[in-house]
Amino acid sequence: VRAASLRALRYSIHRTTIFDKFLQYRLDYLVCRSLTIDLRNARERLEAYKFIRRLFLLYPQRLPHSFVYVLDAIVASSHFISIPRTGNSTPIVRSDQMVKCCLELLCEI
């Protein structure tokens, strides 16, 4: 549901008044939460990333700082993400696929 909401919001935020309402209601925290959610929700994370990229293309001077902070946090924690297994002592180590995309967007910002 959140992925579809982010997609609809991404397509409807083309006017400045809508963007002002977005900032007024602090919906940037919802986008940040969707981006930092569990790795299994890849579709939601991708929609949140696309939303941030679209806002950067439309309003580069007004991009919220929370977006920069969350992108930086994803890149900073990119070494390895360990998922503990039940019954075994060795965790499964899986890297985050969004790190390269987030790093690319941070470089553009």
Secondary structure, DSSP 8 states (H G I E B T S, - for coil): -HHHHHHHHHHH--SHHHHHHHHHTTTHHHHHHHHSS-TT-HHHHHHHHHHHHHHHHH-GGG--HHHHHHHHHHHHT-S-EEE--SS-SS-EEE--TTHHHHHHHHHH-
